[in-house]
Amino acid sequence: MEPEALDYSEALAKLLEMLNRRVEVTLRGVGRKPPLFVDFEGTLQEGQPIEAGEIGVWDPDALQLSVGDVRLTLHPDQFVDAIWTPTPRGGWLKLVMGTVEIDFHL
């Protein structure tokens, strides 16, 4: 089971395949000493649309997801890289968005 590099549309397709499934999500800043580390799990759902002015930089093309009470907004212009690694239980999607790595584990 070899890791596979994905472009943005392929990464979105993998995320959409994960909807309504239990996932573990890890957010971490990029670098040797990341200033951010967050780990949570739950069922991946489509999020509620963002309303103009709700966040600082509103992007109507951003993907809205939620896991429990945690909302995730993925802005397409922040996409850097994605890798899909199949595992016996499903898979692991690593996204790099700007300076943050987001891991989705099935």
N, CA, C and O atoms as a Tinker XYZ file with bonds, in Angstrom:
   424  protein
     1  N      0.835000   -1.177000    0.000000    73     2
     2  CA     0.000000    0.000000    0.000000    64     1     3
     3  C      0.880000    1.240000    0.000000    63     2     4     5
     4  O      1.338000    1.695000    1.048000    81     3
     5  N      1.105000    1.771000   -1.174000    73     3     6
     6  CA     1.995000    2.912000   -1.348000    64     5     7
     7  C      1.236000    4.233000   -1.231000    63     6     8     9
     8  O      0.103000    4.333000   -1.701000    81     7
     9  N      1.847000    5.250000   -0.607000    73     7    10
    10  CA     1.245000    6.578000   -0.584000    64     9    11
    11  C      1.117000    7.135000   -2.004000    63    10    12    13
    12  O      1.928000    6.835000   -2.880000    81    11
    13  N      0.088000    7.946000   -2.208000    73    11    14
    14  CA    -0.188000    8.511000   -3.529000    64    13    15
    15  C     -0.377000   10.021000   -3.396000    63    14    16    17
    16  O     -1.211000   10.475000   -2.612000    81    15
    17  N      0.393000   10.798000   -4.159000    73    15    18
    18  CA     0.229000   12.253000   -4.174000    64    17    19
    19  C     -1.071000   12.604000   -4.895000    63    18    20    21
    20  O     -1.403000   12.007000   -5.919000    81    19
    21  N     -1.803000   13.581000   -4.350000    73    19    22
    22  CA    -3.086000   14.002000   -4.918000    64    21    23
    23  C     -3.067000   15.486000   -5.205000    63    22    24    25
    24  O     -2.410000   16.257000   -4.506000    81    23
    25  N     -3.797000   15.884000   -6.244000    73    23    26
    26  CA    -4.013000   17.313000   -6.452000    64    25    27
    27  C     -5.244000   17.720000   -5.630000    63    26    28    29
    28  O     -5.851000   16.884000   -4.962000    81    27
    29  N     -5.606000   19.005000   -5.682000    73    27    30
    30  CA    -6.696000   19.494000   -4.835000    64    29    31
    31  C     -8.018000   18.769000   -5.118000    63    30    32    33
    32  O     -8.709000   18.373000   -4.180000    81    31
    33  N     -8.377000   18.593000   -6.377000    73    31    34
    34  CA    -9.665000   17.954000   -6.692000    64    33    35
    35  C     -9.683000   16.492000   -6.244000    63    34    36    37
    36  O    -10.719000   16.000000   -5.796000    81    35
    37  N     -8.560000   15.799000   -6.359000    73    35    38
    38  CA    -8.489000   14.413000   -5.897000    64    37    39
    39  C     -8.577000   14.338000   -4.369000    63    38    40    41
    40  O     -9.208000   13.434000   -3.822000    81    39
    41  N     -7.943000   15.288000   -3.690000    73    39    42
    42  CA    -8.015000   15.334000   -2.229000    64    41    43
    43  C     -9.448000   15.603000   -1.768000    63    42    44    45
    44  O     -9.913000   14.994000   -0.804000    81    43
    45  N    -10.153000   16.516000   -2.456000    73    43    46
    46  CA   -11.551000   16.780000   -2.109000    64    45    47
    47  C    -12.415000   15.541000   -2.321000    63    46    48    49
    48  O    -13.298000   15.253000   -1.514000    81    47
    49  N    -12.162000   14.812000   -3.400000    73    47    50
    50  CA   -12.919000   13.583000   -3.656000    64    49    51
    51  C    -12.708000   12.581000   -2.524000    63    50    52    53
    52  O    -13.663000   11.936000   -2.091000    81    51
    53  N    -11.476000   12.441000   -2.038000    73    51    54
    54  CA   -11.201000   11.535000   -0.910000    64    53    55
    55  C    -11.937000   11.994000    0.338000    63    54    56    57
    56  O    -12.517000   11.176000    1.052000    81    55
    57  N    -11.920000   13.299000    0.607000    73    55    58
    58  CA   -12.638000   13.816000    1.768000    64    57    59
    59  C    -14.134000   13.538000    1.668000    63    58    60    61
    60  O    -14.765000   13.150000    2.651000    81    59
    61  N    -14.691000   13.735000    0.494000    73    59    62
    62  CA   -16.128000   13.499000    0.320000    64    61    63
    63  C    -16.470000   12.025000    0.475000    63    62    64    65
    64  O    -17.570000   11.693000    0.916000    81    63
    65  N    -15.546000   11.130000    0.122000    73    63    66
    66  CA   -15.759000    9.699000    0.358000    64    65    67
    67  C    -15.790000    9.378000    1.852000    63    66    68    69
    68  O    -16.378000    8.376000    2.259000    81    67
    69  N    -15.164000   10.217000    2.665000    73    67    70
    70  CA   -15.107000    9.998000    4.112000    64    69    71
    71  C    -16.340000   10.520000    4.853000    63    70    72    73
    72  O    -16.518000   10.232000    6.036000    81    71
    73  N    -17.194000   11.290000    4.162000    73    71    74
    74  CA   -18.376000   11.840000    4.830000    64    73    75
    75  C    -19.198000   10.735000    5.480000    63    74    76    77
    76  O    -19.347000    9.638000    4.941000    81    75
    77  N    -19.723000   11.058000    6.648000    73    75    78
    78  CA   -20.572000   10.163000    7.434000    64    77    79
    79  C    -19.820000    8.947000    7.975000    63    78    80    81
    80  O    -20.429000    7.942000    8.342000    81    79
    81  N    -18.495000    9.050000    8.019000    73    79    82
    82  CA   -17.674000    7.997000    8.615000    64    81    83
    83  C    -16.917000    8.573000    9.803000    63    82    84    85
    84  O    -16.651000    9.774000    9.859000    81    83
    85  N    -16.576000    7.719000   10.740000    73    83    86
    86  CA   -15.812000    8.152000   11.906000    64    85    87
    87  C    -14.356000    8.378000   11.503000    63    86    88    89
    88  O    -13.730000    7.513000   10.891000    81    87
    89  N    -13.827000    9.549000   11.852000    73    87    90
    90  CA   -12.454000    9.902000   11.519000    64    89    91
    91  C    -11.743000   10.459000   12.755000    63    90    92    93
    92  O    -12.375000   10.958000   13.686000    81    91
    93  N    -10.438000   10.359000   12.737000    73    91    94
    94  CA    -9.608000   11.071000   13.696000    64    93    95
    95  C     -8.896000   12.154000   12.902000    63    94    96    97
    96  O     -8.327000   11.885000   11.844000    81    95
    97  N     -8.929000   13.378000   13.413000    73    95    98
    98  CA    -8.355000   14.513000   12.698000    64    97    99
    99  C     -7.259000   15.130000   13.572000    63    98   100   101
   100  O     -7.450000   15.352000   14.768000    81    99
   101  N     -6.127000   15.397000   12.957000    73    99   102
   102  CA    -5.029000   16.077000   13.643000    64   101   103
   103  C     -4.654000   17.315000   12.835000    63   102   104   105
   104  O     -4.436000   17.239000   11.626000    81   103
   105  N     -4.584000   18.441000   13.512000    73   103   106
   106  CA    -4.111000   19.695000   12.912000    64   105   107
   107  C     -2.781000   20.031000   13.564000    63   106   108   109
   108  O     -2.649000   19.970000   14.786000    81   107
   109  N     -1.793000   20.386000   12.747000    73   107   110
   110  CA    -0.510000   20.773000   13.317000    64   109   111
   111  C      0.160000   21.783000   12.400000    63   110   112   113
   112  O      0.052000   21.713000   11.175000    81   111
   113  N      0.841000   22.709000   13.017000    73   111   114
   114  CA     1.608000   23.674000   12.240000    64   113   115
   115  C      2.785000   22.977000   11.570000    63   114   116   117
   116  O      3.291000   21.970000   12.065000    81   115
   117  N      3.210000   23.524000   10.445000    73   115   118
   118  CA     4.325000   22.955000    9.699000    64   117   119
   119  C      5.636000   23.447000   10.311000    63   118   120   121
   120  O      5.744000   24.609000   10.703000    81   119
   121  N      6.612000   22.579000   10.390000    73   119   122
   122  CA     7.931000   22.960000   10.885000    64   121   123
   123  C      8.402000   22.073000   12.016000    63   122   124   125
   124  O      7.676000   21.193000   12.478000    81   123
   125  N      9.638000   22.318000   12.461000    73   123   126
   126  CA    10.229000   21.491000   13.517000    64   125   127
   127  C      9.550000   21.671000   14.851000    63   126   128   129
   128  O      9.393000   20.702000   15.595000    81   127
   129  N      9.144000   22.875000   15.174000    73   127   130
   130  CA     8.459000   23.148000   16.439000    64   129   131
   131  C      7.104000   23.773000   16.127000    63   130   132   133
   132  O      6.934000   24.986000   16.250000    81   131
   133  N      6.138000   22.947000   15.724000    73   131   134
   134  CA     4.856000   23.525000   15.319000    64   133   135
   135  C      4.172000   24.266000   16.468000    63   134   136   137
   136  O      4.090000   23.753000   17.585000    81   135
   137  N      3.683000   25.476000   16.186000    73   135   138
   138  CA     3.023000   26.268000   17.218000    64   137   139
   139  C      1.589000   25.812000   17.478000    63   138   140   141
   140  O      0.917000   26.351000   18.357000    81   139
   141  N      1.120000   24.830000   16.725000    73   139   142
   142  CA    -0.267000   24.390000   16.840000    64   141   143
   143  C     -0.328000   22.878000   16.785000    63   142   144   145
   144  O      0.308000   22.259000   15.932000    81   143
   145  N     -1.094000   22.276000   17.693000    73   143   146
   146  CA    -1.384000   20.845000   17.625000    64   145   147
   147  C     -2.769000   20.638000   18.215000    63   146   148   149
   148  O     -3.008000   20.962000   19.378000    81   147
   149  N     -3.687000   20.094000   17.409000    73   147   150
   150  CA    -5.054000   19.814000   17.839000    64   149   151
   151  C     -5.416000   18.430000   17.332000    63   150   152   153
   152  O     -5.146000   18.101000   16.177000    81   151
   153  N     -6.025000   17.617000   18.184000    73   151   154
   154  CA    -6.406000   16.258000   17.815000    64   153   155
   155  C     -7.841000   16.031000   18.287000    63   154   156   157
   156  O     -8.154000   16.275000   19.452000    81   155
   157  N     -8.714000   15.564000   17.392000    73   155   158
   158  CA   -10.104000   15.281000   17.764000    64   157   159
   159  C    -10.639000   14.194000   16.860000    63   158   160   161
   160  O    -10.049000   13.895000   15.822000    81   159
   161  N    -11.768000   13.592000   17.256000    73   159   162
   162  CA   -12.367000   12.558000   16.421000    64   161   163
   163  C    -13.875000   12.630000   16.492000    63   162   164   165
   164  O    -14.455000   13.196000   17.419000    81   163
   165  N    -14.496000   12.036000   15.478000    73   163   166
   166  CA   -15.944000   12.020000   15.385000    64   165   167
   167  C    -16.354000   11.698000   13.957000    63   166   168   169
   168  O    -15.539000   11.251000   13.150000    81   167
   169  N    -17.606000   11.927000   13.658000    73   167   170
   170  CA   -18.134000   11.653000   12.324000    64   169   171
   171  C    -17.955000   12.878000   11.441000    63   170   172   173
   172  O    -18.374000   13.980000   11.793000    81   171
   173  N    -17.326000   12.669000   10.285000    73   171   174
   174  CA   -17.097000   13.769000    9.339000    64   173   175
   175  C    -18.404000   14.088000    8.623000    63   174   176   177
   176  O    -19.034000   13.209000    8.034000    81   175
   177  N    -18.798000   15.344000    8.681000    73   175   178
   178  CA   -20.056000   15.810000    8.085000    64   177   179
   179  C    -19.789000   17.017000    7.196000    63   178   180   181
   180  O    -18.762000   17.685000    7.322000    81   179
   181  N    -20.730000   17.285000    6.294000    73   179   182
   182  CA   -20.680000   18.557000    5.574000    64   181   183
   183  C    -21.027000   19.643000    6.573000    63   182   184   185
   184  O    -21.956000   19.492000    7.367000    81   183
   185  N    -20.274000   20.751000    6.534000    73   183   186
   186  CA   -20.510000   21.841000    7.469000    64   185   187
   187  C    -21.541000   22.817000    6.946000    63   186   188   189
   188  O    -21.929000   22.785000    5.778000    81   187
   189  N    -21.970000   23.679000    7.838000    73   187   190
   190  CA   -22.902000   24.735000    7.465000    64   189   191
   191  C    -22.155000   25.782000    6.646000    63   190   192   193
   192  O    -20.991000   26.065000    6.931000    81   191
   193  N    -22.791000   26.355000    5.646000    73   191   194
   194  CA   -22.126000   27.390000    4.839000    64   193   195
   195  C    -21.698000   28.581000    5.694000    63   194   196   197
   196  O    -22.375000   28.951000    6.653000    81   195
   197  N    -20.583000   29.160000    5.333000    73   195   198
   198  CA   -20.106000   30.367000    6.008000    64   197   199
   199  C    -20.884000   31.552000    5.462000    63   198   200   201
   200  O    -21.138000   31.642000    4.261000    81   199
   201  N    -21.250000   32.441000    6.334000    73   199   202
   202  CA   -21.929000   33.654000    5.902000    64   201   203
   203  C    -20.903000   34.772000    5.771000    63   202   204   205
   204  O    -19.936000   34.830000    6.530000    81   203
   205  N    -21.116000   35.643000    4.817000    73   203   206
   206  CA   -20.200000   36.768000    4.605000    64   205   207
   207  C    -20.005000   37.519000    5.917000    63   206   208   209
   208  O    -20.975000   37.836000    6.606000    81   207
   209  N    -18.754000   37.803000    6.261000    73   207   210
   210  CA   -18.455000   38.536000    7.483000    64   209   211
   211  C    -18.292000   37.659000    8.709000    63   210   212   213
   212  O    -17.868000   38.151000    9.755000    81   211
   213  N    -18.616000   36.364000    8.617000    73   211   214
   214  CA   -18.509000   35.487000    9.785000    64   213   215
   215  C    -17.051000   35.217000   10.153000    63   214   216   217
   216  O    -16.710000   35.109000   11.331000    81   215
   217  N    -16.205000   35.109000    9.146000    73   215   218
   218  CA   -14.772000   34.965000    9.397000    64   217   219
   219  C    -14.057000   36.064000    8.628000    63   218   220   221
   220  O    -14.638000   36.693000    7.744000    81   219
   221  N    -12.796000   36.290000    8.968000    73   219   222
   222  CA   -12.051000   37.404000    8.380000    64   221   223
   223  C    -11.981000   37.397000    6.868000    63   222   224   225
   224  O    -12.212000   38.426000    6.233000    81   223
   225  N    -11.664000   36.254000    6.281000    73   223   226
   226  CA   -11.520000   36.177000    4.828000    64   225   227
   227  C    -12.548000   35.176000    4.325000    63   226   228   229
   228  O    -12.357000   33.967000    4.456000    81   227
   229  N    -13.596000   35.655000    3.772000    73   227   230
   230  CA   -14.694000   34.801000    3.326000    64   229   231
   231  C    -14.454000   34.359000    1.899000    63   230   232   233
   232  O    -14.160000   35.181000    1.031000    81   231
   233  N    -14.578000   33.058000    1.650000    73   231   234
   234  CA   -14.361000   32.481000    0.323000    64   233   235
   235  C    -15.536000   31.567000    0.003000    63   234   236   237
   236  O    -15.683000   30.522000    0.636000    81   235
   237  N    -16.374000   31.928000   -0.957000    73   235   238
   238  CA   -17.543000   31.100000   -1.258000    64   237   239
   239  C    -17.179000   29.724000   -1.805000    63   238   240   241
   240  O    -18.022000   28.827000   -1.802000    81   239
   241  N    -15.937000   29.530000   -2.277000    73   239   242
   242  CA   -15.508000   28.226000   -2.787000    64   241   243
   243  C    -14.883000   27.337000   -1.713000    63   242   244   245
   244  O    -14.471000   26.215000   -2.007000    81   243
   245  N    -14.807000   27.818000   -0.485000    73   243   246
   246  CA   -14.207000   27.033000    0.591000    64   245   247
   247  C    -15.098000   25.833000    0.914000    63   246   248   249
   248  O    -16.325000   25.926000    0.890000    81   247
   249  N    -14.452000   24.703000    1.216000    73   247   250
   250  CA   -15.175000   23.495000    1.609000    64   249   251
   251  C    -15.458000   23.557000    3.101000    63   250   252   253
   252  O    -14.552000   23.770000    3.907000    81   251
   253  N    -16.711000   23.372000    3.460000    73   251   254
   254  CA   -17.144000   23.404000    4.852000    64   253   255
   255  C    -17.349000   21.976000    5.349000    63   254   256   257
   256  O    -18.150000   21.229000    4.789000    81   255
   257  N    -16.622000   21.598000    6.404000    73   255   258
   258  CA   -16.760000   20.281000    7.020000    64   257   259
   259  C    -16.917000   20.468000    8.520000    63   258   260   261
   260  O    -16.581000   21.522000    9.060000    81   259
   261  N    -17.427000   19.448000    9.188000    73   259   262
   262  CA   -17.462000   19.480000   10.644000    64   261   263
   263  C    -17.237000   18.071000   11.174000    63   262   264   265
   264  O    -17.577000   17.076000   10.535000    81   263
   265  N    -16.657000   18.024000   12.354000    73   263   266
   266  CA   -16.489000   16.786000   13.110000    64   265   267
   267  C    -16.964000   17.128000   14.510000    63   266   268   269
   268  O    -16.267000   17.806000   15.265000    81   267
   269  N    -18.164000   16.651000   14.855000    73   267   270
   270  CA   -18.764000   17.051000   16.124000    64   269   271
   271  C    -19.008000   18.550000   16.117000    63   270   272   273
   272  O    -19.622000   19.086000   15.194000    81   271
   273  N    -18.519000   19.227000   17.159000    73   271   274
   274  CA   -18.692000   20.682000   17.267000    64   273   275
   275  C    -17.574000   21.470000   16.600000    63   274   276   277
   276  O    -17.575000   22.700000   16.644000    81   275
   277  N    -16.628000   20.782000   15.987000    73   275   278
   278  CA   -15.485000   21.446000   15.355000    64   277   279
   279  C    -15.789000   21.686000   13.883000    63   278   280   281
   280  O    -16.102000   20.752000   13.145000    81   279
   281  N    -15.695000   22.947000   13.461000    73   279   282
   282  CA   -15.901000   23.285000   12.049000    64   281   283
   283  C    -14.564000   23.460000   11.369000    63   282   284   285
   284  O    -13.653000   24.075000   11.923000    81   283
   285  N    -14.442000   22.917000   10.162000    73   283   286
   286  CA   -13.231000   23.050000    9.358000    64   285   287
   287  C    -13.586000   23.769000    8.067000    63   286   288   289
   288  O    -14.569000   23.420000    7.413000    81   287
   289  N    -12.806000   24.756000    7.697000    73   287   290
   290  CA   -12.988000   25.474000    6.444000    64   289   291
   291  C    -11.708000   25.333000    5.640000    63   290   292   293
   292  O    -10.644000   25.767000    6.082000    81   291
   293  N    -11.804000   24.729000    4.463000    73   291   294
   294  CA   -10.640000   24.518000    3.610000    64   293   295
   295  C    -10.736000   25.440000    2.403000    63   294   296   297
   296  O    -11.600000   25.258000    1.545000    81   295
   297  N     -9.854000   26.426000    2.336000    73   295   298
   298  CA    -9.839000   27.392000    1.246000    64   297   299
   299  C     -8.975000   26.853000    0.105000    63   298   300   301
   300  O     -7.809000   26.528000    0.328000    81   299
   301  N     -9.511000   26.750000   -1.100000    73   299   302
   302  CA    -8.758000   26.160000   -2.211000    64   301   303
   303  C     -7.451000   26.883000   -2.532000    63   302   304   305
   304  O     -6.494000   26.245000   -2.972000    81   303
   305  N     -7.389000   28.193000   -2.322000    73   303   306
   306  CA    -6.159000   28.918000   -2.645000    64   305   307
   307  C     -5.048000   28.676000   -1.619000    63   306   308   309
   308  O     -3.918000   29.117000   -1.827000    81   307
   309  N     -5.348000   27.990000   -0.525000    73   307   310
   310  CA    -4.343000   27.667000    0.488000    64   309   311
   311  C     -3.767000   26.263000    0.322000    63   310   312   313
   312  O     -2.864000   25.873000    1.062000    81   311
   313  N     -4.289000   25.491000   -0.657000    73   311   314
   314  CA    -3.826000   24.119000   -0.868000    64   313   315
   315  C     -2.361000   24.104000   -1.289000    63   314   316   317
   316  O     -1.956000   24.840000   -2.188000    81   315
   317  N     -1.565000   23.250000   -0.623000    73   315   318
   318  CA    -0.155000   23.090000   -0.954000    64   317   319
   319  C      0.103000   21.679000   -1.465000    63   318   320   321
   320  O      0.736000   21.498000   -2.505000    81   319
   321  N     -0.391000   20.670000   -0.730000    73   319   322
   322  CA    -0.032000   19.286000   -1.031000    64   321   323
   323  C     -1.032000   18.346000   -0.383000    63   322   324   325
   324  O     -1.688000   18.705000    0.595000    81   323
   325  N     -1.147000   17.138000   -0.932000    73   323   326
   326  CA    -1.980000   16.101000   -0.326000    64   325   327
   327  C     -1.391000   14.734000   -0.647000    63   326   328   329
   328  O     -0.882000   14.496000   -1.743000    81   327
   329  N     -1.473000   13.839000    0.339000    73   327   330
   330  CA    -1.013000   12.463000    0.156000    64   329   331
   331  C     -2.053000   11.525000    0.746000    63   330   332   333
   332  O     -2.504000   11.713000    1.876000    81   331
   333  N     -2.428000   10.518000   -0.025000    73   331   334
   334  CA    -3.357000    9.479000    0.426000    64   333   335
   335  C     -2.560000    8.201000    0.662000    63   334   336   337
   336  O     -1.832000    7.745000   -0.219000    81   335
   337  N     -2.700000    7.626000    1.854000    73   335   338
   338  CA    -2.032000    6.374000    2.189000    64   337   339
   339  C     -3.101000    5.354000    2.570000    63   338   340   341
   340  O     -3.733000    5.495000    3.617000    81   339
   341  N     -3.318000    4.325000    1.738000    73   339   342
   342  CA    -4.279000    3.281000    2.095000    64   341   343
   343  C     -3.793000    2.518000    3.337000    63   342   344   345
   344  O     -2.593000    2.305000    3.508000    81   343
   345  N     -4.719000    2.115000    4.187000    73   343   346
   346  CA    -4.418000    1.307000    5.362000    64   345   347
   347  C     -5.435000    0.172000    5.426000    63   346   348   349
   348  O     -6.466000    0.230000    4.756000    81   347
   349  N     -5.160000   -0.847000    6.216000    73   347   350
   350  CA    -6.121000   -1.952000    6.319000    64   349   351
   351  C     -7.516000   -1.508000    6.778000    63   350   352   353
   352  O     -8.513000   -2.132000    6.412000    81   351
   353  N     -7.593000   -0.433000    7.579000    73   351   354
   354  CA    -8.890000    0.038000    8.078000    64   353   355
   355  C     -9.532000    1.086000    7.182000    63   354   356   357
   356  O    -10.652000    1.516000    7.461000    81   355
   357  N     -8.871000    1.507000    6.129000    73   355   358
   358  CA    -9.433000    2.531000    5.246000    64   357   359
   359  C     -8.362000    3.365000    4.602000    63   358   360   361
   360  O     -7.974000    3.123000    3.459000    81   359
   361  N     -7.874000    4.362000    5.342000    73   359   362
   362  CA    -6.834000    5.202000    4.774000    64   361   363
   363  C     -6.526000    6.399000    5.635000    63   362   364   365
   364  O     -7.153000    6.642000    6.666000    81   363
   365  N     -5.531000    7.145000    5.170000    73   363   366
   366  CA    -5.051000    8.325000    5.866000    64   365   367
   367  C     -4.787000    9.388000    4.814000    63   366   368   369
   368  O     -3.978000    9.184000    3.908000    81   367
   369  N     -5.465000   10.518000    4.931000    73   367   370
   370  CA    -5.287000   11.638000    4.015000    64   369   371
   371  C     -4.548000   12.747000    4.748000    63   370   372   373
   372  O     -5.017000   13.249000    5.769000    81   371
   373  N     -3.388000   13.125000    4.219000    73   371   374
   374  CA    -2.631000   14.254000    4.775000    64   373   375
   375  C     -2.754000   15.410000    3.800000    63   374   376   377
   376  O     -2.361000   15.306000    2.638000    81   375
   377  N     -3.308000   16.525000    4.292000    73   375   378
   378  CA    -3.430000   17.758000    3.517000    64   377   379
   379  C     -2.501000   18.803000    4.111000    63   378   380   381
   380  O     -2.396000   18.919000    5.332000    81   379
   381  N     -1.833000   19.558000    3.267000    73   379   382
   382  CA    -1.107000   20.731000    3.734000    64   381   383
   383  C     -1.847000   21.929000    3.144000    63   382   384   385
   384  O     -1.926000   22.104000    1.928000    81   383
   385  N     -2.378000   22.734000    4.039000    73   383   386
   386  CA    -3.141000   23.924000    3.669000    64   385   387
   387  C     -2.417000   25.119000    4.287000    63   386   388   389
   388  O     -2.436000   25.300000    5.505000    81   387
   389  N     -1.785000   25.927000    3.450000    73   387   390
   390  CA    -0.999000   27.044000    3.971000    64   389   391
   391  C      0.135000   26.510000    4.820000    63   390   392   393
   392  O      0.984000   25.769000    4.324000    81   391
   393  N      0.163000   26.876000    6.097000    73   391   394
   394  CA     1.217000   26.416000    6.998000    64   393   395
   395  C      0.678000   25.411000    8.031000    63   394   396   397
   396  O      1.251000   25.253000    9.109000    81   395
   397  N     -0.424000   24.739000    7.687000    73   395   398
   398  CA    -1.033000   23.766000    8.596000    64   397   399
   399  C     -1.184000   22.427000    7.909000    63   398   400   401
   400  O     -1.673000   22.353000    6.782000    81   399
   401  N     -0.763000   21.359000    8.588000    73   399   402
   402  CA    -1.000000   19.997000    8.121000    64   401   403
   403  C     -2.277000   19.496000    8.776000    63   402   404   405
   404  O     -2.484000   19.668000    9.977000    81   403
   405  N     -3.128000   18.873000    7.970000    73   403   406
   406  CA    -4.363000   18.283000    8.480000    64   405   407
   407  C     -4.367000   16.816000    8.082000    63   406   408   409
   408  O     -4.305000   16.483000    6.898000    81   407
   409  N     -4.439000   15.941000    9.082000    73   407   410
   410  CA    -4.489000   14.502000    8.835000    64   409   411
   411  C     -5.882000   13.996000    9.138000    63   410   412   413
   412  O     -6.440000   14.283000   10.197000    81   411
   413  N     -6.448000   13.233000    8.196000    73   411   414
   414  CA    -7.737000   12.570000    8.390000    64   413   415
   415  C     -7.472000   11.071000    8.363000    63   414   416   417
   416  O     -7.045000   10.535000    7.340000    81   415
   417  N     -7.721000   10.392000    9.475000    73   415   418
   418  CA    -7.537000    8.950000    9.574000    64   417   419
   419  C     -8.896000    8.276000    9.672000    63   418   420   421
   420  O     -9.718000    8.634000   10.516000    81   419
   421  N     -9.126000    7.300000    8.806000    73   419   422
   422  CA   -10.335000    6.479000    8.935000    64   421   423
   423  C    -10.079000    5.396000    9.941000    63   422   424
   424  O    -10.963000    4.583000   10.211000    81   423
